[in-house]
C-alpha cells in the first residue's frame, strides 16, 4: 500500500472514530436515563422484598396504614411521591431540594425509629438489622410512583410459596402487647416537624416550577376564635397534638395504636374524654396527661378540639 492510500485509510479511520465518539456523546443523556431507570427498578424490587418481609405487619399489606387496620402510619401516600420530569400526571418534576428533604425524612425515620412509638431502629449503625443500602431500597419504594403494585406482586409470590398461605390476620399486628415502645432514637423528626411533608401535595405547583413541600394556606381574614385557635402549653392545639399524641392516634387522628379521635367517632360526654386525657387508661399506652403537666384548661382545649374540629 503506497503512502497516499495509507493516509487516506488513516483519515477514514479517524472519521469513523470521530463519528462513533460524537454519537456516544449525543446518546449519553439517553444512556444515563436508561441506567437510572434500571437502577430505580432494581432498587424498587429489592425494597419491595424488604417491605414484605419486615414492614407490612405494622404498616399494612399495601402500606395503607390504618386504612388496612394497621397500627402504623400509611407509607403508600402521595405526600411522599418524588415525580420525574416525564411523570404521567402532567405535574412539575419534584424539585431537587424537596426530593432531598423527603428522602432524608424517610431515611432518618427508618434508620433511627421514632421515640414514643413502636417504630424501632432499623439501621445497623445504631443496632438494627438493615444496611444503609437496604434502607435506600425502602425509601425508593415509598417515593416511586407505581412501586406499591410491585410490593403487591412480590407479596403474592412470596406468600403463595408458604404452607399454609398466610392470611391478612396472620400478617397484620393486632395485639401490641408483644411490642416495645422505642425509648430513644437518633433522628430529629417528629410528627410536628414533619407536618409540611405529611401535608404535601406533589401535584400542585408553587408557580415557579418547583413542587411545594407544604400546601397549607396562610393569610386572609382570620377566623373567629374557637377550638381550633386554642393554645396548649404554648403551642397551637393542633401542633401540640402532632407533637404529643399523633404517635398513637395518627397525624390525622385516624387512629393507630390508640383509637381514632374524629368528631363523628367521639360520642361520649366531654367529661369522659377529659378524664381519659387527665388520668389515662389503665392497661393501655394512654398516659395520664394531668400528671405529665397539662392543666385542666389545656385538657379542656384538647377535648373541644378533638370533638369539634375536623382533621
URFENKA-V828638 format. One record per pair of residues at least 24 apart in sequence whose ideal C-beta (glycine too) atoms are under 10 Angstrom apart, sorted by sequence separation. I is the first residue (numbers start at 1). J is the second residue. If there is no record, write none. Layout:
BEGIN
i:I j:J
i:I j:J
END
This chain:
BEGIN
i:51 j:75
i:110 j:134
i:111 j:135
i:275 j:299
i:278 j:302
i:80 j:105
i:107 j:132
i:110 j:135
i:259 j:284
i:274 j:299
i:277 j:302
i:278 j:303
i:80 j:106
i:109 j:135
i:110 j:136
i:258 j:284
i:273 j:299
i:274 j:300
i:277 j:303
i:108 j:135
i:257 j:284
i:258 j:285
i:259 j:286
i:273 j:300
i:276 j:303
i:107 j:135
i:110 j:138
i:111 j:139
i:257 j:285
i:258 j:286
i:274 j:302
i:275 j:303
i:106 j:135
i:107 j:136
i:109 j:138
i:110 j:139
i:257 j:286
i:273 j:302
i:274 j:303
i:277 j:306
i:106 j:136
i:109 j:139
i:270 j:300
i:273 j:303
i:75 j:106
i:107 j:138
i:108 j:139
i:272 j:303
i:273 j:304
i:106 j:138
i:107 j:139
i:110 j:142
i:245 j:277
i:271 j:303
i:103 j:136
i:106 j:139
i:109 j:142
i:270 j:303
i:273 j:306
i:75 j:109
i:105 j:139
i:106 j:140
i:269 j:303
i:270 j:304
i:273 j:307
i:75 j:110
i:104 j:139
i:106 j:141
i:107 j:142
i:73 j:109
i:103 j:139
i:106 j:142
i:248 j:284
i:102 j:139
i:103 j:140
i:106 j:143
i:248 j:285
i:249 j:286
i:266 j:303
i:270 j:307
i:247 j:285
i:248 j:286
i:269 j:307
i:103 j:142
i:248 j:287
i:268 j:307
i:102 j:142
i:103 j:143
i:266 j:306
i:267 j:307
i:73 j:114
i:102 j:143
i:245 j:286
i:261 j:302
i:265 j:306
i:266 j:307
i:72 j:114
i:263 j:305
i:265 j:307
i:266 j:308
i:192 j:235
i:195 j:238
i:244 j:287
i:263 j:306
i:40 j:84
i:73 j:117
i:99 j:143
i:195 j:239
i:198 j:242
i:245 j:289
i:261 j:305
i:262 j:306
i:263 j:307
i:72 j:117
i:244 j:289
i:261 j:306
i:262 j:307
i:263 j:308
i:71 j:117
i:72 j:118
i:73 j:119
i:192 j:238
i:260 j:306
i:261 j:307
i:263 j:309
i:264 j:310
i:37 j:84
i:71 j:118
i:72 j:119
i:192 j:239
i:195 j:242
i:262 j:309
i:263 j:310
i:36 j:84
i:191 j:239
i:192 j:240
i:194 j:242
i:195 j:243
i:198 j:246
i:244 j:292
i:262 j:310
i:263 j:311
i:94 j:143
i:192 j:241
i:193 j:242
i:262 j:311
i:191 j:241
i:192 j:242
i:193 j:243
i:244 j:294
i:261 j:311
i:33 j:84
i:191 j:242
i:192 j:243
i:195 j:246
i:260 j:311
i:33 j:85
i:190 j:242
i:191 j:243
i:192 j:244
i:194 j:246
i:199 j:251
i:253 j:305
i:33 j:86
i:190 j:243
i:191 j:244
i:198 j:251
i:199 j:252
i:253 j:306
i:190 j:244
i:191 j:245
i:192 j:246
i:198 j:252
i:240 j:294
i:55 j:110
i:118 j:173
i:191 j:246
i:54 j:110
i:89 j:145
i:190 j:246
i:191 j:247
i:195 j:251
i:253 j:309
i:82 j:139
i:88 j:145
i:145 j:202
i:190 j:247
i:194 j:251
i:232 j:289
i:245 j:302
i:249 j:306
i:253 j:310
i:254 j:311
i:82 j:140
i:87 j:145
i:88 j:146
i:118 j:176
i:240 j:298
i:244 j:302
i:252 j:310
i:253 j:311
i:58 j:117
i:80 j:139
i:120 j:179
i:126 j:185
i:127 j:186
i:143 j:202
i:191 j:250
i:192 j:251
i:252 j:311
i:50 j:110
i:58 j:118
i:59 j:119
i:82 j:142
i:83 j:143
i:84 j:144
i:119 j:179
i:120 j:180
i:126 j:186
i:191 j:251
i:233 j:293
i:251 j:311
i:58 j:119
i:80 j:141
i:81 j:142
i:82 j:143
i:83 j:144
i:84 j:145
i:118 j:179
i:120 j:181
i:121 j:182
i:125 j:186
i:126 j:187
i:233 j:294
i:237 j:298
i:240 j:301
i:241 j:302
i:245 j:306
i:250 j:311
i:58 j:120
i:80 j:142
i:81 j:143
i:82 j:144
i:83 j:145
i:117 j:179
i:118 j:180
i:119 j:181
i:120 j:182
i:232 j:294
i:233 j:295
i:240 j:302
i:75 j:138
i:79 j:142
i:80 j:143
i:81 j:144
i:82 j:145
i:118 j:181
i:119 j:182
i:121 j:184
i:123 j:186
i:232 j:295
i:55 j:119
i:80 j:144
i:81 j:145
i:117 j:181
i:118 j:182
i:121 j:185
i:123 j:187
i:237 j:301
i:241 j:305
i:76 j:141
i:77 j:142
i:81 j:146
i:116 j:181
i:117 j:182
i:120 j:185
i:121 j:186
i:182 j:247
i:232 j:297
i:233 j:298
i:237 j:302
i:240 j:305
i:241 j:306
i:75 j:141
i:76 j:142
i:81 j:147
i:115 j:181
i:116 j:182
i:119 j:185
i:121 j:187
i:181 j:247
i:231 j:297
i:232 j:298
i:55 j:122
i:75 j:142
i:78 j:145
i:114 j:181
i:115 j:182
i:116 j:183
i:181 j:248
i:230 j:297
i:231 j:298
i:232 j:299
i:237 j:304
i:238 j:305
i:54 j:122
i:75 j:143
i:114 j:182
i:115 j:183
i:116 j:184
i:117 j:185
i:119 j:187
i:230 j:298
i:232 j:300
i:233 j:301
i:237 j:305
i:241 j:309
i:113 j:182
i:115 j:184
i:116 j:185
i:232 j:301
i:236 j:305
i:237 j:306
i:112 j:182
i:113 j:183
i:115 j:185
i:230 j:300
i:231 j:301
i:232 j:302
i:241 j:311
i:76 j:147
i:113 j:184
i:114 j:185
i:115 j:186
i:230 j:301
i:238 j:309
i:50 j:122
i:76 j:148
i:112 j:184
i:113 j:185
i:115 j:187
i:176 j:248
i:229 j:301
i:230 j:302
i:237 j:309
i:75 j:148
i:112 j:185
i:113 j:186
i:114 j:187
i:117 j:190
i:227 j:300
i:232 j:305
i:238 j:311
i:111 j:185
i:112 j:186
i:113 j:187
i:116 j:190
i:117 j:191
i:227 j:301
i:230 j:304
i:54 j:129
i:76 j:151
i:111 j:186
i:112 j:187
i:114 j:189
i:115 j:190
i:227 j:302
i:230 j:305
i:54 j:130
i:75 j:151
i:109 j:185
i:111 j:187
i:112 j:188
i:114 j:190
i:181 j:257
i:227 j:303
i:228 j:304
i:229 j:305
i:108 j:185
i:110 j:187
i:112 j:189
i:114 j:191
i:227 j:304
i:228 j:305
i:63 j:141
i:108 j:186
i:109 j:187
i:179 j:257
i:226 j:304
i:227 j:305
i:63 j:142
i:108 j:187
i:226 j:305
i:227 j:306
i:230 j:309
i:50 j:130
i:54 j:134
i:107 j:187
i:108 j:188
i:109 j:189
i:176 j:256
i:227 j:307
i:228 j:308
i:229 j:309
i:108 j:189
i:109 j:190
i:176 j:257
i:227 j:308
i:228 j:309
i:105 j:187
i:226 j:308
i:227 j:309
i:228 j:310
i:55 j:138
i:59 j:142
i:104 j:187
i:105 j:188
i:106 j:189
i:226 j:309
i:50 j:134
i:54 j:138
i:63 j:147
i:64 j:148
i:104 j:188
i:105 j:189
i:173 j:257
i:49 j:134
i:50 j:135
i:63 j:148
i:104 j:189
i:109 j:194
i:51 j:137
i:55 j:141
i:62 j:148
i:108 j:194
i:46 j:133
i:47 j:134
i:50 j:137
i:51 j:138
i:55 j:142
i:61 j:148
i:62 j:149
i:46 j:134
i:47 j:135
i:49 j:137
i:50 j:138
i:63 j:151
i:105 j:193
i:106 j:194
i:47 j:136
i:48 j:137
i:62 j:151
i:63 j:152
i:105 j:194
i:43 j:133
i:46 j:136
i:47 j:137
i:48 j:138
i:51 j:141
i:61 j:151
i:62 j:152
i:43 j:134
i:46 j:137
i:47 j:138
i:50 j:141
i:51 j:142
i:61 j:152
i:105 j:196
i:106 j:197
i:45 j:137
i:46 j:138
i:47 j:139
i:48 j:140
i:49 j:141
i:102 j:194
i:105 j:197
i:43 j:136
i:44 j:137
i:47 j:140
i:48 j:141
i:62 j:155
i:101 j:194
i:104 j:197
i:105 j:198
i:43 j:137
i:44 j:138
i:46 j:140
i:47 j:141
i:61 j:155
i:42 j:137
i:43 j:138
i:45 j:140
i:46 j:141
i:47 j:142
i:56 j:151
i:61 j:156
i:101 j:196
i:102 j:197
i:43 j:139
i:44 j:140
i:45 j:141
i:47 j:143
i:51 j:147
i:55 j:151
i:101 j:197
i:43 j:140
i:44 j:141
i:47 j:144
i:51 j:148
i:42 j:140
i:43 j:141
i:61 j:159
i:98 j:196
i:102 j:200
i:41 j:140
i:44 j:143
i:48 j:147
i:51 j:150
i:52 j:151
i:56 j:155
i:69 j:168
i:98 j:197
i:101 j:200
i:40 j:140
i:44 j:144
i:47 j:147
i:48 j:148
i:51 j:151
i:52 j:152
i:68 j:168
i:69 j:169
i:102 j:202
i:39 j:140
i:43 j:144
i:48 j:149
i:49 j:150
i:50 j:151
i:52 j:153
i:53 j:154
i:70 j:171
i:71 j:172
i:72 j:173
i:44 j:146
i:45 j:147
i:48 j:150
i:49 j:151
i:52 j:154
i:53 j:155
i:70 j:172
i:71 j:173
i:98 j:200
i:40 j:143
i:41 j:144
i:44 j:147
i:47 j:150
i:48 j:151
i:51 j:154
i:52 j:155
i:69 j:172
i:70 j:173
i:71 j:174
i:99 j:202
i:40 j:144
i:43 j:147
i:44 j:148
i:47 j:151
i:48 j:152
i:50 j:154
i:51 j:155
i:52 j:156
i:68 j:172
i:69 j:173
i:70 j:174
i:71 j:175
i:98 j:202
i:181 j:285
i:44 j:149
i:45 j:150
i:48 j:153
i:49 j:154
i:52 j:157
i:53 j:158
i:69 j:174
i:71 j:176
i:41 j:147
i:44 j:150
i:45 j:151
i:48 j:154
i:49 j:155
i:52 j:158
i:94 j:200
i:177 j:283
i:179 j:285
i:40 j:147
i:44 j:151
i:47 j:154
i:48 j:155
i:52 j:159
i:61 j:168
i:45 j:153
i:46 j:154
i:49 j:157
i:60 j:168
i:71 j:179
i:94 j:202
i:98 j:206
i:105 j:213
i:176 j:284
i:41 j:150
i:45 j:154
i:49 j:158
i:93 j:202
i:176 j:285
i:44 j:154
i:48 j:158
i:61 j:171
i:91 j:201
i:92 j:202
i:60 j:171
i:61 j:172
i:91 j:202
i:92 j:203
i:95 j:206
i:102 j:213
i:56 j:168
i:60 j:172
i:91 j:203
i:92 j:204
i:98 j:210
i:99 j:211
i:101 j:213
i:57 j:170
i:59 j:172
i:89 j:202
i:90 j:203
i:91 j:204
i:92 j:205
i:95 j:208
i:97 j:210
i:98 j:211
i:57 j:171
i:58 j:172
i:59 j:173
i:89 j:203
i:91 j:205
i:92 j:206
i:95 j:209
i:96 j:210
i:98 j:212
i:56 j:171
i:57 j:172
i:58 j:173
i:79 j:194
i:87 j:202
i:92 j:207
i:95 j:210
i:98 j:213
i:56 j:172
i:57 j:173
i:87 j:203
i:92 j:208
i:93 j:209
i:94 j:210
i:95 j:211
i:97 j:213
i:56 j:173
i:57 j:174
i:79 j:196
i:80 j:197
i:92 j:209
i:93 j:210
i:94 j:211
i:95 j:212
i:58 j:176
i:73 j:191
i:79 j:197
i:80 j:198
i:92 j:210
i:93 j:211
i:95 j:213
i:52 j:171
i:79 j:198
i:81 j:200
i:83 j:202
i:92 j:211
i:94 j:213
i:77 j:197
i:79 j:199
i:80 j:200
i:81 j:201
i:82 j:202
i:83 j:203
i:91 j:211
i:92 j:212
i:58 j:179
i:77 j:198
i:79 j:200
i:81 j:202
i:57 j:179
i:78 j:200
i:79 j:201
i:80 j:202
i:81 j:203
i:77 j:200
i:78 j:201
i:79 j:202
i:74 j:198
i:78 j:202
i:73 j:198
i:77 j:202
i:78 j:203
i:83 j:211
i:116 j:244
i:119 j:247
i:82 j:211
i:117 j:246
i:118 j:247
i:81 j:211
i:116 j:246
i:117 j:247
i:118 j:248
i:116 j:247
i:117 j:248
i:115 j:247
i:116 j:248
i:114 j:247
i:79 j:213
i:79 j:215
i:118 j:256
i:117 j:256
i:118 j:257
i:117 j:257
i:118 j:285
i:117 j:285
i:116 j:285
i:116 j:287
i:73 j:246
i:73 j:247
i:72 j:247
i:74 j:250
i:71 j:248
i:73 j:250
i:74 j:251
i:72 j:250
i:73 j:251
i:74 j:252
i:73 j:252
i:74 j:254
i:73 j:254
i:74 j:256
i:66 j:249
i:73 j:256
i:66 j:250
i:71 j:255
i:72 j:256
i:65 j:250
i:71 j:256
i:72 j:257
i:66 j:252
i:69 j:255
i:70 j:256
i:71 j:257
i:65 j:252
i:67 j:254
i:71 j:258
i:66 j:254
i:65 j:254
i:66 j:255
i:65 j:255
i:66 j:256
i:65 j:256
i:66 j:260
i:58 j:256
i:58 j:257
END
